[in-house]
Amino acid sequence: VIGIDLLSQSLLPAIVELAEDRHWRVRLAIIEYIPLLASQLGVGFFDDKLGALCMQWLEDQ
């Protein structure tokens, strides 16, 4: 079993990198996994690490 700290250290940078990919399909794939990640990692983790990232997706570029 992987702890949340270890998981966040390895997974979070990849999520952030993919969330900023120039291809919309890559970004869409990450967006589709966010609810699963949020439920598995908890509300606190989501608010601290992923909430701001999700809000960026709602902004016009």
C-alpha positions as a printed Julia matrix, in Angstrom:
61×3 Matrix{Float64}:
   0.0    0.0     0.0
   1.36   3.4    -1.03
   0.93   6.27    1.41
  -0.7    9.51    0.36
   2.55  11.45    0.81
   4.53   9.16   -1.48
   1.69   9.04   -3.97
   1.34  12.8    -4.05
   5.1   13.27   -4.53
   5.15  11.0    -7.54
   1.7   11.6    -8.99
   1.15  15.33   -8.53
   3.98  16.53  -10.81
   2.74  14.25  -13.59
  -0.83  15.49  -13.18
   0.28  19.12  -13.32
   2.42  18.5   -16.39
  -0.36  16.68  -18.23
  -2.93  19.28  -17.18
  -0.88  21.92  -19.01
  -0.35  19.84  -22.15
  -1.04  21.65  -25.41
  -3.28  18.84  -26.68
  -6.85  19.16  -25.45
  -7.41  15.4   -25.41
  -4.59  14.93  -22.92
  -6.05  17.64  -20.69
  -9.51  16.06  -21.02
  -8.17  12.68  -19.9
  -6.73  14.24  -16.74
  -9.96  16.14  -16.08
 -11.93  12.89  -16.31
  -9.73  11.29  -13.62
  -9.94  14.19  -11.15
 -13.15  12.95   -9.42
 -11.55   9.54   -8.81
  -8.37  11.13   -7.49
 -10.36  13.45   -5.25
 -12.35  10.59   -3.76
  -9.27   8.44   -3.2
  -6.96  11.14   -1.84
  -9.51  13.03    0.25
 -10.99  16.51    0.43
  -8.0   18.06    2.19
  -5.54  16.88   -0.43
  -7.84  17.99   -3.23
  -8.29  21.45   -1.75
  -4.56  21.87   -1.11
  -3.14  20.43   -4.3
  -5.75  20.05   -7.04
  -8.42  22.68   -6.41
  -6.44  25.55   -7.93
  -5.51  23.4   -10.91
  -9.18  22.62  -11.57
 -10.07  26.3   -11.35
  -7.45  27.09  -14.01
  -9.29  24.82  -16.43
 -12.35  27.07  -16.12
 -10.48  30.2   -17.23
 -10.42  31.47  -20.79
  -7.03  31.34  -22.43
